[in-house]
Amino acid sequence: MTADSIWQNIRESGQLLYWIYFKPFTLRQKLQGIHPDLGLNTSLFTLKAEFPPNPALKRYADQVYWLTVVTPIIITIFITPLISIFNDGEFNWLLSGFFLTGWILGLSLSTLNSQWLIRCAWWFIVNVMVGTFFLNAGIIKPLAEYDNHDLIAITRFFISLLFTSLGVFSGVTGGIAVGVALGVAGGVAGGVAFGVSFGVALGVAGGVAGDVAGGVVFGVVFGVAFGVAVGVAFGVAVGVALCVTYVLGFSRVYFWLPELIWVLILHLVTPPTQAASVLRRLPPYFDQLIHLPLPFLDKFIINAYSTNPSAAQNTIDYLITFTNQQKVALRAMAGIAINTLSQCRYVTDITSTVDNLHWIPRNSQDLSPALPLLLDIAASIRAAYDGTTPYRKVELLEQPITELSKLQGNLATGKLAKDAPLLGSITNKWLQILQDSRKTLAEEAANSPEIPNVYLAGNALLPNDAKERFKGRQDIFRAIEDISLSAQPPVFLLYGRRRSGKTSALNYLPQKVGSDLIPLFVDVQSIASSTSYENIVNDLVDQIKSSAFNARNLIFPHANADAISQDPFAGLQQWMSLVEKKISNKRFLLCLDEFERFEEVIATTNSRNLLNFLRHVMQHRRQWILLFSGSHRLNELQPYWSDCLIGTRTLHLTYLQKSEAEELIQQPVTNFRDIYEPNAVEHILDLTNGQPYLIQLICSCIVDHLNRDIRQSQVFRKATMQDVRDVVPEVLEQGEGYFVEFWQYLSDTERIILRTITQQGTVDATDQLIINKLVKAEIIRQNQVNLEFQVPLIRSYIETLVE
């Protein structure tokens, strides 16, 4: 081995020792590069078979071994003179040497990784301790009054053997704490020196090695403790010295004090604009385990972000990944976010925060809950400004403005109160920016020849999004409210064909009925996917609670999970009683949308317990009213529904009345531009017969059709009857899902009859039963001569199938 290789080993061992004490997280990552199974707690010599093919692993094992052997001896030599100054007795190098010798021997044996050696060590140490005890109690003490040199020699021999065996055992097992405990039990190292040395050792070990237990750290610190302690004679004040030094060592005060002074110096000499230049000099970069708080660390990072964002983010990543300073990192992130959000002056500043602060975690409980909300609002604002037209941008801005106003109102309550001064100024500034921008966009929209496409041909309408686009159905709402508040309200059956607006009507119900009635919307389609009654009941409770809050801002009590787990429907009844007790002056309208999907639950569970529960609610819970909403009449359901739906009041949701349909076409939203010629409106009414989904769809296609012409000519024009005819193929294409579902819902015989009507206008009299069913389903009707489709667009779709 050359001199260069020796010095290289010394340097690497010194670096390893430094990493063990100050950079254990870096060491953990380094070890993963050496061997995938290697960790801070891994017993190295269990991997001895892999040394030949992995030289780096063997090199690391050798370095750990020599560090564990040599470091306690070196430190003992340097510490003992200092301890002797404060101790009256003479330092006993002999006993200390015996232990350290045994320690070295034990470590050497431990490299063999032999369980047999460990068992022998146990047997040897126990026998030595037992022998020493009986010898001391039975022979030495009775003869202690005699001056017997042979006896003294025997005693010293057994004590030396005891400490040597302690060292061997500690080294073999690698459990240094066991060696310490046995040494103390033997009555050794009872003075102040032991209290100091062992307290420092134990404290530093605990403070350093939360994940390094059993490794080099314990080998070093406990080796030092024993090497010093067993060489010192008996002393006093063990408890005080041990406790004080343990606390100081565990908290790493010895390292924290100079780090504190260093941070204060940096804070005093570094201007905020130069904070980025000193980030790499902060204590966490050279000490990854700092248990006591250091001031100004987050301030350095916050100030650095304004001049060097990447350096600040790298420092935050380092603190999170390689130190125990995660809270400092979170405080820095919060400070950076608040500074960035508060400096926004224009809409572009707000939208740019989405990208600039994308690395801020949204789900951390240590951050203010308002920060993720503001970042989400910023994302909504950016999405709004990505709208295709000024009108669309104005429309999309409504949601973030509403959310900002809501957040501003909540700042004085709950967890947000402490952040109210800072966040309040941000929300005020943003609201002013958005309101000014919305006004400008509204003026642009008014001056643009393009027509805003405000029609929504898709899923059920939601009040917060669709607003006044929902038209008509006042007779349904009036009947529900009047009958529900009667002395003995019946069960409701809201019936209507697919896409007739049933779910939309239920969504708007809270706005259409009085406050004495609380509509509770439940999507049965979601519940039907559950495979057990426990999951069904839990899902039902969750939907009811959510609906109560959305409809009336009511917070229903939590259900008893244990009770539901034991007996789902009994637990549900118990919860309903709690709700009734808490809100005793209201009635609850439980709206079960697509209730037919309960048939899947009955088939899956092979039980009608669910129907029995619903019947119980109808008969015995006066505050609860059931509304079943679906696309089937009673005579189309399974026979077992008849018992459950006796005495129901059927509410038929049919096509819109002509005035309601005209309003949906010409005034879908307030102040909508007049874009239709009168004959175009009449033709839309003829093609759709007031079917709300098809009206939204055909009008949306007409607006797109007109805007294509307007973009070319830059001249506004109204839709004509010919424009309506021109968009029919586009309507059939975009509404394919609706038409296909309609067609698949029919039986083969019904499809044949409809094809025949499409081609001939009539069918044989023998098919009258099927015809009557189709008439009742509002698909066809009888005129004076022939049968005709109630919705001509459906005829147009069937014509494409015939072709």
Sequence and secondary structure as in RCSB ss.txt:
>XXXX:A:sequence
MTADSIWQNIRESGQLLYWIYFKPFTLRQKLQGIHPDLGLNTSLFTLKAEFPPNPALKRYADQVYWLTVVTPIII
TIFITPLISIFNDGEFNWLLSGFFLTGWILGLSLSTLNSQWLIRCAWWFIVNVMVGTFFLNAGIIKPLAEYDNHD
LIAITRFFISLLFTSLGVFSGVTGGIAVGVALGVAGGVAGGVAFGVSFGVALGVAGGVAGDVAGGVVFGVVFGVA
FGVAVGVAFGVAVGVALCVTYVLGFSRVYFWLPELIWVLILHLVTPPTQAASVLRRLPPYFDQLIHLPLPFLDKF
IINAYSTNPSAAQNTIDYLITFTNQQKVALRAMAGIAINTLSQCRYVTDITSTVDNLHWIPRNSQDLSPALPLLL
DIAASIRAAYDGTTPYRKVELLEQPITELSKLQGNLATGKLAKDAPLLGSITNKWLQILQDSRKTLAEEAANSPE
IPNVYLAGNALLPNDAKERFKGRQDIFRAIEDISLSAQPPVFLLYGRRRSGKTSALNYLPQKVGSDLIPLFVDVQ
SIASSTSYENIVNDLVDQIKSSAFNARNLIFPHANADAISQDPFAGLQQWMSLVEKKISNKRFLLCLDEFERFEE
VIATTNSRNLLNFLRHVMQHRRQWILLFSGSHRLNELQPYWSDCLIGTRTLHLTYLQKSEAEELIQQPVTNFRDI
YEPNAVEHILDLTNGQPYLIQLICSCIVDHLNRDIRQSQVFRKATMQDVRDVVPEVLEQGEGYFVEFWQYLSDTE
RIILRTITQQGTVDATDQLIINKLVKAEIIRQNQVNLEFQVPLIRSYIETLVE
>XXXX:A:secstr
  HHHHHHHHHHHHHHHHHHHH HHHHHHHHHHH TT  TT  GGGGGGGTTT HHHHHHHHHHHHHHHHHHHHH
HHHHHHHHHHT SS   HHHHHHHHHHHHHHHHHHTT  HHHHHHHHHHHHHHHHHHHHHIIIIITTTTTS  HH
HHHHHHHHHHHHHHHHHHHHHHH  HHHHHHHHHHTT   SHHHHHHHHHHHHHHHHH TTTTTSHHHHHHHHHH
HHHHTTS   S HHHHHHHHHHHHHTTHHHHHHHHHHHHHHHHH  GGGGGGGGGGSGGGT S   S  TTHHHH
HHHHHHH HHHHHHHHHHHHHHSS HHHHHHHHHHHHHHHHHT  SHHHHHHHHHHTTTS SS TTS THHHHHH
HHHHHHHHHHT SSHHHHHHHHHHHHHHHHHHHHHTTSGGGGGGHHHHHHHHHHHHHHHHHHHHHHHHHHHH SS
       SS   HHHHGGG    HHHHHHHHHHHTSSS   EEEE  TTSSHHHHHHHHHHHS TTEEEEEEEHH
HHTT SSHHHHHHHHHHHHHHHHHHHH        HHHHHH HHHHHHHHHHHHHHHSTT EEEEEEETGGGHHH
HHHHHT  HHHHHHHHHHHH TTEEEEEEES  GGGS TTHHHHTTT EEEE     HHHHHHHHH SSTT    
B HHHHHHHHHHHTT HHHHHHHHHHHHHHHHHHHHHH     B HHHHHHTHHHHHHHTHHHHHHHHHHS HHH
HHHHHHHHHHS   GGGHHHHHHHHHTTSEEE SSSEEESSHHHHHHHHHHH 
